[in-house]
């Protein structure tokens, strides 16, 4: 099993968090766990997980940076809002 996806997830975590001390440890059978390396030793941050679960854990570790919206994106959102294409969720009061 290829570990490229798991390593990429950890690299994205390093970028998001600004902490270069995160590392993925690969185990036999396609399991991975996350460690944080420090001067006093490595700290294990999760139990061994299958690759997909490991990637989900790493992605949830730090929030993603908010996406920058261009002026064109904002104008498009405003136009969609004005056109009435966005349906609002019905309130629970209307159900009775």
Residue pairs with C-beta under 8 A, 6 or more apart in sequence:
1 30
1 51
3 24
3 26
3 32
3 51
5 51
5 55
6 24
6 26
6 32
6 51
6 54
6 55
6 58
7 24
9 24
9 54
9 55
9 58
9 59
10 22
10 23
10 24
10 34
10 58
12 58
12 59
13 19
13 22
13 58
13 59
13 61
13 62
14 20
14 22
16 62
16 63
16 64
16 65
17 61
17 62
19 36
21 36
21 37
21 38
22 34
22 35
22 36
22 37
23 34
23 35
23 36
23 37
23 42
24 32
24 33
24 34
24 35
24 54
24 58
25 32
25 33
25 34
25 35
26 32
27 33
27 48
30 50
30 51
31 48
31 49
31 50
31 51
31 54
32 48
32 49
32 51
32 54
33 44
33 45
33 46
33 47
33 48
33 49
33 54
34 44
34 45
34 46
34 54
34 57
34 58
34 61
35 42
35 43
35 44
35 45
36 42
36 43
36 45
37 43
45 61
46 54
46 57
49 57
69 77
80 86
